[in-house]
Amino acid sequence: MKRRDFIKTGTLAVAASQIPGKVWASWLGMADYQIRMLSDNLGIFTEQGGTIAFLKSKSGIVVVDSQFPNPAQHLIDELRKRYDETPFQLLINTHHHADHSSGNIAFKGLVKHVVAHENSAKNQIRVSEEAKKAGKESVILAPDKTFQTTWNYKLDKENIKLHYFGAGHTNGDSFVHFENQNTVHTGDLVFNRRFPYIDKSAGADIQNWIKVLDKAMDTFDAKTQYIFGHALEPQKIIGTQEDIKAHQNYLEKLLEYVAKEKKAGKSLEDISKVKVIPGAEEWQGQGIERSINAAYQEL
């Protein structure tokens, strides 16, 4: 296998920048992708882009997020090897960004339904139309099922529940709870120790994001296992409620820092010169300028 380069413009470049290729290579060894089972039936897939989760049951397979087209095809091929002709029942998008949803197209004709929050579906269609107007190729498989606050799906013994608690990373992010497994896919509502992408063009709201994480911790219990969209160290895409609290702290400290510096009369350029956010020094990697710029806009 050879790594494919999907990075063409705009959103793809931002999305792919979350996962440094050399870091993946050192963790994954010779393979460009890896499947890691969290239980007998629930697994995660990592290659390029946001973490994919999948649940296999007697009646079929549910997949959460799809990365880019080629990684999505790698996942499909691997699941076919493992589970023969078990049908793909459902594809869930935690949100619309290309590193989580452009691989949907690989599932065309295979999956019965694609589901996402209504704002996520609108954002995916909007971004595709904007790309076409700019003369760029944009082929998508948009969600055919949407919801506003919660959505339930029963697959044999597992109940999958989608929750929307309001705007955060975008205005359409969902938590996906595998209730019997007590595992939640957070999508990009949590970047574990890595500077997050805060998409103001898609309705991101940092102050409300903090509240969204409160709602999540109130909804899911202290023993819940979390799957994160991205992490500074790839193996730490799995975590606990303590990681949710830590990410919340990062957002709080980000707003405090930018508000203090802005009140002092400093320019955005000067505020952006720091390497870490005071009080949240664990958050590292690329993209601190994006966080500061988003906070500056919001304040």
Number of C-alpha atoms within 10 A of each C-alpha: 8 7 14 12 10 15 15 9 10 10 15 17 14 16 19 20 18 24 22 16 14 9 13 20 15 11 15 16 11 10 14 19 19 17 16 11 14 14 9 9 13 19 16 20 25 22 25 28 25 29 27 29 27 22 23 21 19 12 12 17 21 23 24 25 33 32 29 27 21 20 25 25 18 18 25 18 13 15 18 13 10 10 15 10 10 15 18 21 18 22 24 27 31 31 28 28 25 27 29 27 29 26 22 26 19 21 20 14 9 14 18 13 18 23 21 29 28 20 21 27 23 18 22 21 18 14 17 20 16 12 16 13 11 9 9 13 11 14 14 18 17 24 23 12 14 18 17 15 13 15 17 13 13 9 18 10 10 15 14 21 17 24 21 23 21 21 23 27 26 27 25 26 28 29 23 26 22 20 15 10 17 14 22 25 26 23 27 27 29 28 24 27 22 22 27 26 23 23 19 18 10 22 16 22 21 26 17 15 23 20 16 21 22 15 15 18 16 10 10 17 11 11 10 18 20 24 26 27 25 27 26 21 16 19 13 14 22 21 17 16 18 11 18 22 16 18 25 23 15 24 22 17 17 23 21 16 19 24 17 12 15 16 10 9 11 13 12 16 10 11 19 19 11 11 14 16 23 14 14 18 12 17 23 18 19 17 17 21 18 16 21 23 18 21 22 20 9 15 12
